[in-house]
Amino acid sequence: MKQMIMPEILHGYGLSFRMVSMNMEKRSTLYKFFHHLHTIDTHRYAVMRNCFKCGLIRQGLTHDLSKYSWSEFHESVKYFQGNRSPYIYEKEHFGYAPGWLHHKGRNKHHWEYWYDMINGKWTPLEMPFNYFVEMVCDRVAACRIYQKDKYTKESALNYFLTRNDSKYMHPETAKMLEAVLRDIAENGEDAVFAKLKVQVKEFRKQQKQKKAGH
């Protein structure tokens, strides 16, 4: 019955396939807009879940909020890829990505944030542990979002090993990141997140003691 009624309803409202066949450019922009928005929301939710498992409630709730800013959002919609970050496309074609420059300067879970001029030289700084853990949560979630059904517990480690990030990170941050990703590859996310939650609690305790000492 429904199959017979539906075409009549569509015809009654004057709908046709021509309405669906919008101008290709406009349809492409709408497609990119909503799919990028969906990607951000899905990614943030995945990172949030990971952060909650690690005891990072506030960081989970506020993760990547700058992606909704005009500086980042419109660039990412324009170069939306679907299977990888639009920033990669921009870097390949233009040599840099304005949205990424905005993003990494406002989000402390990126190791690129932790650079400063020390004694006249640009120097990587060791990431505070809470932001390091958020970075792990972010990398695992990003691999899940972009790899979809192809994701495995080894994905985040394999991605790390195919890049030269460790060359530019603080040595301790790079060493710890590889160790944690190898642990995930061997034992799975939940087991490692449970351990990180204990370590985050201890880190916060130490931070409070340091502040009390001052």
C-alpha positions in Angstrom: 0.0 0.0 0.0 2.8 2.4 0.9 4.6 1.7 -2.3 1.6 2.8 -4.3 0.9 5.9 -2.2 4.5 7.3 -2.1 4.9 8.1 -5.8 1.5 9.9 -5.8 2.6 12.0 -2.8 5.8 12.9 -4.5 4.0 13.8 -7.7 1.4 15.8 -5.8 4.1 18.0 -4.3 5.7 18.5 -7.7 8.8 16.7 -6.8 10.9 15.2 -9.6 14.2 13.8 -10.2 15.2 17.1 -11.7 14.9 18.6 -8.2 17.3 16.0 -6.8 19.6 16.7 -9.7 20.8 20.0 -8.4 23.6 22.0 -9.9 26.7 19.8 -9.5 28.7 22.5 -7.8 26.0 23.3 -5.2 25.3 19.7 -4.6 29.0 19.1 -4.1 29.2 21.9 -1.6 26.2 20.7 0.4 27.5 17.2 0.3 30.9 18.3 1.7 29.3 20.6 4.3 27.1 18.0 5.9 29.6 15.1 5.5 32.4 17.1 7.0 30.1 18.2 9.9 29.2 14.5 10.4 32.9 13.6 10.4 33.7 16.2 13.0 30.8 15.2 15.2 31.5 11.5 14.8 35.2 12.0 15.6 34.6 14.1 18.6 32.2 11.6 20.0 34.8 8.8 19.5 37.5 10.8 21.1 35.1 11.7 24.0 34.4 8.1 24.7 38.1 7.3 24.7 38.9 10.2 26.9 36.2 9.3 29.4 37.7 5.8 29.6 41.0 7.4 30.5 39.5 9.7 33.1 39.7 12.9 31.0 36.2 14.2 31.2 36.8 17.9 30.6 39.2 17.3 27.8 36.8 14.8 26.2 34.0 17.3 26.2 36.1 20.2 24.8 38.2 18.2 22.3 38.6 19.8 18.9 35.9 22.5 19.4 38.0 24.9 17.2 37.0 22.7 14.2 33.7 24.5 14.3 35.3 27.9 13.9 35.2 29.6 10.5 39.0 29.5 10.1 39.0 25.7 10.2 35.5 24.7 9.1 35.2 26.5 5.8 38.7 25.3 4.7 37.9 21.7 5.6 34.5 21.8 3.8 36.2 23.2 0.7 38.7 20.4 0.5 36.7 17.6 2.1 38.1 14.2 1.3 36.1 11.6 3.3 38.9 9.1 3.7 41.6 11.4 5.0 42.0 14.8 6.5 41.4 17.8 4.1 44.6 19.3 5.5 46.6 16.6 3.8 45.1 17.5 0.4 45.9 21.2 1.0 49.5 20.5 2.0 50.0 18.3 -1.1 48.6 21.0 -3.5 49.4 24.3 -1.8 52.3 23.5 0.5 50.4 24.4 3.7 47.0 24.3 5.2 45.7 27.5 6.9 43.1 25.6 8.9 45.7 23.3 10.3 47.9 26.2 11.3 44.9 27.6 13.2 44.1 24.2 14.7 47.5 23.1 16.0 48.0 26.5 17.7 44.9 26.1 19.8 44.8 22.4 20.7 47.3 21.1 23.2 46.7 17.5 22.4 48.8 18.0 19.2 52.6 17.5 19.7 53.1 20.3 17.2 51.7 22.8 19.8 54.6 22.0 22.1 57.4 23.9 20.4 59.2 27.0 21.7 62.3 29.0 21.2 64.9 27.8 23.7 68.3 29.5 23.8 67.8 30.7 20.3 66.6 27.4 18.8 63.2 26.0 18.1 62.9 23.1 20.5 60.3 20.4 21.1 58.9 20.3 24.6 57.8 17.2 26.4 54.0 17.0 26.4 52.1 17.1 29.8 50.8 13.6 30.4 47.1 14.6 30.3 47.5 16.1 26.8 49.6 13.1 25.8 46.8 10.8 26.7 44.3 12.9 24.8 46.6 12.7 21.8 46.5 8.9 22.0 42.7 9.0 22.2 42.6 11.3 19.2 44.9 9.1 17.1 42.9 5.9 17.8 39.6 7.7 17.1 40.9 9.2 13.8 42.0 5.8 12.5 38.6 4.4 13.3 36.8 7.2 11.5 38.9 7.2 8.3 39.6 3.5 8.0 36.1 2.4 9.0 35.8 -1.4 8.5 39.5 -1.7 7.8 40.4 -0.5 11.3 42.3 -2.9 13.5 43.9 -2.4 16.9 47.3 -2.1 15.0 46.0 0.8 12.9 47.2 3.7 15.1 50.7 2.1 15.5 51.0 1.5 11.8 50.1 5.1 11.0 52.6 6.3 13.5 55.4 4.1 12.0 54.8 5.3 8.4 55.4 8.9 9.4 58.4 10.8 10.7 56.7 12.5 13.6 59.0 11.0 16.2 61.9 12.8 14.5 60.5 16.1 15.6 58.7 15.3 18.8 60.4 15.6 22.2 62.3 12.3 22.6 60.4 11.2 25.7 57.0 12.0 24.1 58.0 10.0 21.0 59.2 7.1 23.0 56.1 7.0 25.2 53.8 7.3 22.2 55.3 4.4 20.4 55.2 2.3 23.6 51.5 3.0 24.2 50.5 2.4 20.6 52.4 -0.9 20.6 50.6 -1.8 23.8 47.2 -1.1 22.1 48.3 -3.1 19.1 49.0 -6.1 21.4 46.4 -5.8 24.1 43.6 -3.6 22.6 42.3 -0.2 23.4 40.2 -0.9 26.5 43.0 -2.6 28.4 45.4 0.2 27.7 42.9 3.0 28.4 42.3 1.4 31.8 46.0 1.6 32.6 46.2 5.2 31.3 43.3 6.1 33.6 45.3 5.0 36.6 48.3 6.9 35.3 46.2 10.1 34.7 45.0 9.9 38.3 48.5 9.6 39.6 49.7 12.5 37.3 47.0 14.8 38.7 47.9 13.9 42.2 51.6 14.8 41.5 50.5 18.1 39.9 48.5 19.0 43.0 51.4 18.2 45.2 53.7 20.4 43.1 51.3 23.3 43.3 50.9 22.8 47.1 54.7 22.9 47.4 54.8 26.3 45.8 
